């Protein structure tokens, strides 16, 4: 195979990569916009539930919807949210490193979300209690099994990727109980004068059960938002990776085009030299 043909085939391959990275970059951009809208919708729903919750609070504790405190596991639950694949740079590695810096197997249990995080923990010989796949869709995420696990522990810390900008994603740790309460206070409007109590309303089966249901719902929303925030960061990381790959492909295409032209010119010069030499030899004879 001639050098010119090799360069031409490399050009075709780079053009294909250039087009594919452009497509993936566009898809990541669209997913980012969709997730941002979904987060705004869930925040509005959370605000409505918190408003009702404030009006019928029965005590100052947030119990994640627990009605029985006797069978609580006396450990802290660590939830780490990672990507399914490893195409988002090193953010998952940094997130796992952050979590393991605080991890003590005698004091914490780990639940990992995302195949990549599970693989990283296995490679480091760190055991985890459960593994969930990262939800493939961005709407109606079912986090009920995760909430059921949260309710079994004294406290829960969540480690996840957070979106700062298209070019910046960071690892973050939150204490779930304080995060839910903080979010509620942040979105709460001016306190209503109305108080929802058993004097004015009938609760079935009881006020505590209604409060538990609201707490469970808000915990589900909070966890869904954390997962969406993590996915938003993952999409941004993929966008950045694809953007860098596209830029690199563009540079390689330019280099290959220059190499192709130089090779073609060199071949033409060699042929011209052969023709001139042939003419000289013919004239001497």
ZAMARGU-4260 file (C-alpha; in steps of 0.2 Angstrom, whole numbers, plus 5000, padded with zeros to 4 digits):
<rodrens>
0) 5000/5000/5000 | 5007/5017/4995 | 5011/5030/5008 | 4998/5042/4999 | 4984/5029/5001
5) 4988/5026/5019 | 4987/5045/5023 | 4970/5046/5013 | 4963/5031/5023 | 4968/5040/5039
10) 4960/5056/5033 | 4944/5046/5031 | 4945/5038/5048 | 4948/5055/5056 | 4933/5063/5047
15) 4922/5049/5054 | 4928/5052/5072 | 4926/5071/5069 | 4908/5068/5064 | 4904/5056/5078
20) 4911/5067/5091 | 4901/5081/5085 | 4885/5070/5086 | 4889/5065/5103 | 4893/5082/5108
25) 4876/5088/5102 | 4867/5074/5111 | 4875/5078/5127 | 4870/5096/5125 | 4852/5091/5122
30) 4852/5080/5138 | 4859/5094/5148 | 4845/5105/5143 | 4832/5092/5147 | 4839/5087/5164
35) 4839/5106/5169 | 4821/5107/5165 | 4817/5091/5175 | 4826/5098/5190 | 4816/5114/5190
40) 4800/5104/5189 | 4805/5093/5204 | 4810/5108/5214 | 4792/5116/5211 | 4784/5099/5217
45) 4796/5099/5232 | 4791/5117/5237 | 4772/5112/5237 | 4775/5097/5248 | 4786/5106/5260
50) 4773/5120/5262 | 4760/5107/5268 | 4774/5098/5279 | 4777/5115/5288 | 4759/5117/5292
55) 4757/5100/5301 | 4774/5097/5309 | 4772/5086/5324 | 4790/5088/5331 | 4807/5095/5325
60) 4815/5079/5319 | 4815/5074/5301 | 4814/5055/5301 | 4814/5051/5282 | 4797/5043/5284
65) 4801/5031/5298 | 4788/5026/5310 | 4797/5013/5320 | 4814/5018/5327 | 4818/5001/5335
70) 4826/4992/5321 | 4837/5006/5314 | 4855/5000/5310 | 4867/5009/5321 | 4879/5014/5306
75) 4880/5027/5293 | 4875/5024/5275 | 4886/5030/5262 | 4878/5032/5244 | 4890/5035/5230
80) 4882/5040/5213 | 4893/5037/5198 | 4892/5034/5179 | 4887/5018/5170 | 4902/5019/5159
85) 4919/5027/5160 | 4918/5040/5146 | 4917/5056/5158 | 4935/5058/5162 | 4942/5055/5180
90) 4927/5062/5190 | 4921/5045/5196 | 4939/5041/5202 | 4940/5057/5212 | 4923/5054/5219
95) 4927/5037/5225 | 4943/5043/5232 | 4934/5057/5242 | 4922/5044/5249 | 4935/5031/5254
100) 4944/5045/5264 | 4930/5045/5276 | 4925/5027/5275 | 4927/5015/5290 | 4919/4998/5287
105) 4915/4996/5305 | 4905/5013/5305 | 4898/5014/5287 | 4890/5003/5274 | 4891/5008/5255
110) 4878/5008/5242 | 4884/5012/5225 | 4874/5018/5210 | 4882/5016/5193 | 4892/5002/5186
115) 4908/5012/5184 | 4908/5015/5203 | 4905/4997/5207 | 4920/4992/5196 | 4931/5005/5204
120) 4927/4999/5221 | 4930/4981/5216 | 4947/4985/5209 | 4951/4993/5226 | 4944/4978/5235
125) 4931/4988/5244 | 4915/4979/5248 | 4898/4987/5246 | 4881/4982/5253 | 4871/4985/5237
130) 4872/4990/5219 | 4860/4999/5208 | 4861/5004/5190 | 4860/5022/5186 | 4843/5026/5179
135) 4843/5027/5160 | 4829/5039/5159 | 4829/5057/5167 | 4810/5057/5171 | 4800/5047/5184
140) 4815/5040/5192 | 4811/5026/5204 | 4821/5029/5220 | 4809/5020/5232 | 4821/5005/5235
145) 4835/5018/5239 | 4823/5027/5251 | 4819/5010/5259 | 4838/5008/5263 | 4840/5026/5269
150) 4826/5023/5282 | 4835/5008/5289 | 4850/5018/5295 | 4854/5032/5308 | 4860/5044/5295
155) 4865/5045/5277 | 4878/5054/5267 | 4878/5055/5248 | 4893/5057/5237 | 4889/5063/5219
160) 4895/5073/5205 | 4889/5091/5204 | 4887/5102/5189 | 4896/5118/5190 | 4898/5122/5171
165) 4900/5113/5155 | 4919/5113/5158 | 4919/5111/5177 | 4911/5096/5187 | 4916/5093/5205
170) 4913/5079/5218 | 4902/5083/5233 | 4896/5076/5249 | 4880/5080/5258 | 4872/5074/5274
175) 4854/5069/5267 | 4844/5074/5282 | 4851/5091/5284 | 4851/5093/5265 | 4832/5089/5264
180) 4828/5102/5278 | 4840/5115/5270 | 4831/5113/5253 | 4815/5115/5262 | 4820/5131/5270
185) 4827/5137/5255 | 4812/5135/5244 | 4799/5139/5258 | 4788/5154/5255 | 4783/5165/5269
190) 4775/5154/5283 | 4756/5152/5281 | 4745/5157/5296 | 4735/5141/5293 | 4739/5127/5304
195) 4734/5109/5298 | 4730/5099/5314 | 4718/5086/5320 | 4706/5099/5326 | 4702/5105/5309
200) 4706/5090/5298 | 4704/5071/5299 | 4720/5061/5296 | 4719/5043/5290 | 4727/5032/5298
205) 4735/5045/5309 | 4744/5062/5308 | 4761/5053/5311 | 4758/5042/5296 | 4753/5057/5285
210) 4769/5066/5291 | 4779/5050/5287 | 4772/5049/5270 | 4777/5067/5266 | 4794/5065/5273
215) 4796/5049/5262 | 4790/5059/5247 | 4802/5073/5250 | 4817/5061/5253 | 4812/5053/5236
220) 4812/5070/5227 | 4829/5075/5236 | 4837/5059/5230 | 4830/5060/5213 | 4837/5078/5212
225) 4854/5072/5217 | 4854/5058/5204 | 4848/5071/5191 | 4862/5083/5197 | 4875/5069/5195
230) 4868/5064/5178 | 4869/5083/5173 | 4887/5083/5178 | 4890/5067/5169 | 4883/5074/5153
235) 4893/5089/5155 | 4909/5078/5157 | 4904/5069/5141 | 4901/5085/5132 | 4919/5091/5138
240) 4927/5074/5133 | 4918/5074/5116 | 4923/5093/5113 | 4941/5089/5117 | 4941/5074/5106
245) 4933/5084/5092 | 4946/5097/5093 | 4959/5084/5093 | 4951/5076/5078 | 4951/5093/5069
250) 4969/5095/5073 | 4973/5078/5066 | 4963/5081/5050 | 4973/5097/5047 | 4989/5088/5050
255) 4984/5073/5039 | 4978/5085/5025 | 4995/5094/5026 | 5004/5077/5026 | 4993/5071/5011
260) 4998/5086/5001 | 5016/5085/5005 | 5016/5066/5000 | 5007/5070/4984 | 5019/5084/4980
265) 5034/5072/4984 | 5027/5059/4973 | 5024/5071/4959 | 5042/5078/4961 | 5049/5060/4960
270) 5040/5056/4944 | 5045/5073/4937 | 5063/5069/4941 | 5062/5051/4933 | 5055/5059/4917
275) 5069/5072/4917 | 5082/5059/4920 | 5074/5048/4907 | 5074/5062/4894 | 5093/5065/4898
280) 5097/5047/4896 | 5088/5046/4880 | 5097/5062/4873 | 5114/5055/4877 | 5111/5039/4868
</rodrens>
